[in-house]
Structure formats: C-alpha cells, structure tokens
Amino acid sequence: MPAHDAPGYAGHPYNMESLTSDQVRYIAKLANLHLTEDEIETYRHQLTGILEHVQSLQEVDTSGVEPTGHATDSNTVLRDDVAGMPLDLDQVIGNAPSTSGEFIRVSAVMD
C-alpha cells in the first residue's frame, strides 16, 4: 500500500493530530509486528509523542546554520587505512567459535 493510501494520511508531513489505532496497526503491519489492543494504544501515545517532538524540531530557526552531514567535525582519529599482511588461515580458524574444516560455522539467519 503506498504511503498516500495509509489510514489517515493527510498529504502533509506536519499534520500533527494524534495517531489513530488504524495508523498504528498499519505501521505494525509494515514492520511485521503482531500487537495486542493494549500495545496498539500504548504505541499510539508513544508514537504521537515522538512525532510531536520531531515536528517541534521543524520550528527551530536554522537560517544561519550551514548544512552538514555531521554534527561535529568529521576528522577521524583512527589510524590510516593501510593494507597489511592478512592473517593466515590457521589464525582465523583458531579464533572462530565454531568451524567445519577450513570454514567458519555461523548460526542460520533465515529459516
């Protein structure tokens, strides 16, 4: 369902009425969450509060602030990224919690 078809979509990002239960159900559906009616009501209040806070940030005068990708200087204090000698296979396998031959075993991430 496109965003403009979401329940209660008013076409304007700053339309800050309290979220409806249907909107919370829609958000939960997008996140593949199964919520009880009590959870829907709890999240309705919490999400409305979050959105109201974000809306209040829109009212801050930033006319004299230069746009940036970082809130602080992005000078790194880390070492230079320099290629070095790789670990040999025995070192890598020796540090792995579970192995199978020369492979590292990991838990399945998908069913």
C-alpha positions in Angstrom: 0.0 0.0 0.0 1.6 3.3 -1.0 2.1 5.9 1.8 -0.7 8.1 0.5 -3.1 5.2 1.0 -2.1 4.7 4.6 -5.0 5.2 7.0 -5.3 8.9 8.0 -2.7 10.2 5.6 -3.4 13.9 5.2 -0.8 14.6 2.5 1.2 16.9 4.7 4.1 15.7 6.9 3.3 18.2 9.7 -0.4 17.3 10.2 0.0 16.5 14.0 -3.2 15.1 15.2 -2.9 12.2 17.5 -2.3 9.0 15.6 -5.2 6.7 15.2 -5.3 3.0 16.2 -5.7 2.2 12.5 -2.5 4.1 11.7 -0.6 2.2 14.4 -1.9 -1.1 13.0 -0.7 -0.1 9.6 2.8 0.8 10.9 2.8 -2.6 12.8 1.8 -4.4 9.6 4.7 -2.7 7.7 7.1 -3.8 10.5 5.5 -7.3 10.5 4.6 -6.9 14.2 1.6 -8.5 15.8 0.3 -6.2 18.5 -2.4 -6.6 21.1 -5.1 -3.9 21.5 -3.3 -2.7 24.7 0.0 -2.4 22.8 -1.6 -0.6 20.0 -3.0 2.0 22.5 0.4 2.3 24.2 2.3 2.7 20.9 -0.3 5.2 19.7 0.5 7.5 22.5 4.3 6.9 22.3 4.5 7.4 18.5 2.3 10.5 18.7 4.7 12.0 21.3 7.7 11.1 19.1 6.2 12.7 16.0 5.2 15.8 18.0 8.9 16.2 19.2 10.1 15.8 15.6 7.6 18.4 14.5 8.9 20.8 17.2 12.4 20.5 15.6 10.9 21.7 12.3 10.2 25.0 14.1 13.8 25.7 15.1 15.3 28.6 13.1 18.3 27.2 11.2 18.6 30.0 8.7 22.2 30.8 9.8 23.3 27.2 10.1 25.3 25.7 7.2 24.1 22.3 6.1 26.3 19.4 7.0 26.4 15.7 7.0 27.9 15.5 10.6 27.0 17.3 13.8 30.7 17.7 14.5 34.0 17.8 12.6 34.4 14.5 10.8 38.1 14.4 11.2 39.0 10.8 12.1 41.4 10.0 14.9 41.7 6.4 13.7 44.8 5.0 12.1 45.2 5.3 8.3 43.6 2.5 6.3 46.8 0.8 5.1 46.8 -2.7 3.6 48.9 -5.1 5.7 49.7 -8.8 5.9 46.5 -10.9 6.2 46.0 -13.4 8.9 46.9 -16.9 7.9 44.0 -19.5 7.8 45.1 -21.2 11.0 44.9 -17.9 12.9 41.5 -17.2 11.6 40.1 -20.7 12.2 41.8 -20.7 15.6 39.8 -17.6 16.7 36.4 -18.9 15.4 34.0 -20.3 18.0 32.8 -23.0 15.6 34.4 -24.4 12.5 34.0 -27.1 9.9 37.2 -27.9 8.2 38.5 -24.6 6.9 35.1 -22.9 7.1 33.7 -20.8 10.0 30.3 -22.0 11.1 27.6 -19.4 11.9 24.0 -19.6 13.0 21.4 -19.6 10.3 19.9 -16.2 9.8 17.0 -17.3 7.7 14.6 -20.2 8.0 
